[in-house]
Amino acid sequence: SLHRFCVENATVPVIVGGIGVCHLYADDTCDPERALAVIENAKCSRPSVCNSLDTLLVHARIAPDFLPRVADRLAARGVCFQAEPRALALLSGRDDVAPAGPDDFDTEWMGLTLGLKVVDGLDDAIAHIQAHGDHSDGILTETAAHAERFVREIDSAAVFVNASTRFNDGGQFGLGAEVAISTQNLHARGPMGLRELTTYKWVAEGDYHIRG
């Protein structure tokens, strides 16, 4: 609400940063063991920051085996889960899994809660992220064509292939001191360092030139 108030009432340009739902999509061709490590890092390394994982999307073909492994591994770190019906059915009987509410996939958890959703493939994953994301979104896959399409179609401040969302950070990207992460399209986008807080002007020096 404070961000919205500033944007609506400021008399100078405002850059809004640090707000957004972060996703990872586990493709059916991902390396399960390595994907688990990335998911754990994205969710658990610093769960209160803006680039921590909020929603995990899992391909339906691997979900019956992969989702219970995700739940076991992250539950050991204190994570609880909000799951849509297909994911919930694969994790029945667990007291750390609850049905996802209508607003859960638009919630930036900022803590040890993770949304879970089973999708039918890349089309579904992209559609979900386009509807709910714009901050830090990634794909875990061994298929180059899937990675290329994901990068091309996901219009987020930072897009990752086989990497944790936690890398969306000015220091990690070599910007030095970071001010914020902007999810706007213009002028600053993604991690913001000192350069992104400055502007420029054109200076033309002539020898009494005139324009024809």
ZAGUKE-940482 format. One line per 8 residues: number of its first residue (from 1); their letters; for each residue x, y, z of C-alpha. Coordinates in steps of 0.25 Angstrom, whole numbers, plus 5000, padded with zeros to 4 digits. Each point is the difference from the previous one (the first is absolute). Example, Ala and Ser with C-alpha at 12.3 -4.5 7.8 and 13.67 -1.06 7.14 Angstrom:
2
1	as	5049:4982:5031  5006:5014:4998
END
This chain:
212
1	slhrfcve	5000:5000:5000  5012:5009:5003  5006:4998:4986  4986:5002:4993  4998:5013:5008  5014:5005:4996  4997:4997:4985  4987:5006:5000
9	natvpviv	5003:5013:5007  5015:5003:4998  5004:5013:4992  5013:4994:4995  5002:4986:4993  4999:4988:5009  5007:4987:4998  4993:4989:5007
17	ggigvchl	5009:4988:5004  5000:4987:5008  4986:4996:4999  4996:4987:4992  4997:4985:5000  5012:4992:4996  4999:4986:4993  5008:4988:4996
25	yaddtcdp	4994:4990:4990  5006:4986:5001  4999:4995:4986  4998:4985:4997  5014:4999:4995  5007:5007:5012  5011:4992:5008  4992:4997:5013
33	eralavie	5011:5000:5010  5006:5013:4995  4987:5006:4998  4997:4997:5015  5012:5008:5004  4996:5012:4992  4986:5000:5006  5005:4999:5014
41	nakcsrps	5010:5011:4998  4989:5009:4994  4991:4998:5011  5008:4998:5012  5013:5008:4999  4993:5013:5004  4985:4998:5000  4997:5014:5004
49	vcnsldtl	5006:5007:4988  4993:5004:4987  5008:4990:4991  4996:4988:5008  4991:4989:4994  4985:5002:5002  4994:4990:4990  5005:4987:4994
57	lvhariap	4994:4994:4988  5003:4986:4996  4997:4992:4988  4989:4990:5001  5009:4988:4995  5010:5001:5011  4991:5006:5011  4996:4987:5007
65	dflprvad	5015:4997:5003  5006:5014:5000  4989:5007:5009  5001:4991:5012  5016:5001:4999  4998:5015:5000  4991:5000:5012  5009:4991:5008
73	rlaargvc	5012:5008:4997  4994:5014:5003  4992:4995:5012  5013:4997:5007  5004:5015:4999  4986:5004:5006  4993:5003:4987  4985:4998:4999
81	fqaepral	4992:4999:4987  4987:5006:4993  4996:4990:4989  4990:5001:4989  4991:4987:4999  5010:4992:4991  5012:5002:5009  4991:4998:5012
89	allsgrdd	4996:4987:4995  5015:4995:4999  5003:5005:5014  4988:4995:5007  5001:4997:5015  5011:5010:5003  4997:5010:5011  5009:5010:4994
97	vapagpdd	4992:5001:4987  4987:5008:4999  4991:5003:4988  5004:5013:4993  4990:5012:5001  4995:5009:4989  5011:5010:5002  5012:4991:5004
105	fdtewmgl	5006:5000:4986  5001:5015:5001  5006:5000:5014  5015:5004:5002  5002:4991:5012  5012:5007:5006  5002:4987:5009  5000:4985:5000
113	tlglkvvd	4987:4998:4992  5000:4995:4986  4989:4999:4990  5000:4987:4992  4993:4997:4986  5000:4989:4990  5000:5004:4986  4998:4993:4987
121	glddaiah	5013:5005:4993  5007:5012:4996  4988:5007:4994  4993:5000:5014  5012:5004:5007  5002:5012:4992  4985:5004:5000  5001:4999:5016
129	iqahgdhs	5012:5008:5001  4995:5011:4990  4988:5001:5009  5006:5000:5013  5015:5004:4999  5009:5011:4995  5012:5000:5010  5009:4988:5000
137	dgilteta	4996:4988:4992  5007:4987:4996  5000:4987:4993  5007:4987:5004  5002:4992:4987  5010:4992:4992  4992:5004:4987  5007:5012:4993
145	ahaerfvr	4988:5003:4992  4991:5001:5012  5010:5009:5007  5001:5009:4988  4985:5001:4999  4998:5003:5014  5011:5011:5000  4993:5006:4987
153	eidsaavf	4986:5000:5006  5001:5003:5015  5000:5015:5001  5006:5001:5014  5011:5009:5006  5009:4988:5000  4999:4986:4994  5008:4988:5004
161	vnastrfn	5003:4987:4993  5005:4989:5010  5003:5010:5011  4994:5005:5013  4991:5013:5000  5010:5005:5011  5010:5004:4990  4991:5012:4996
169	dggqfglg	5009:5009:5008  5008:5012:4997  5013:4995:5006  4998:4986:4993  4998:5007:4987  5013:5009:5002  4993:5013:5003  5006:5003:5013
177	aevaistq	4991:5006:5010  4986:4997:4998  4988:5010:5002  4989:4991:4996  4994:4990:4990  4991:5007:4990  4989:4993:4994  4996:5011:4990
185	nlhargpm	5003:5000:4986  5006:5014:4999  5010:5005:5002  5006:4992:5011  4997:4985:5000  5006:4989:5009  5011:5003:5010  5003:5014:5002
193	glreltty	5013:5006:5003  5005:5014:5000  5000:5001:4985  4985:4997:5000  4998:5012:5009  5006:5010:4990  4996:5006:4987  5007:5006:4988
201	kwvaegdy	4999:5012:4991  5005:5002:4986  5011:5010:4997  5004:5004:4986  5012:5009:4997  5001:5006:4986  5008:5010:4992  4988:5010:4998
209	hirg	4993:4988:4993  4986:5003:4994  4990:4989:4997  4995:4999:4986
END
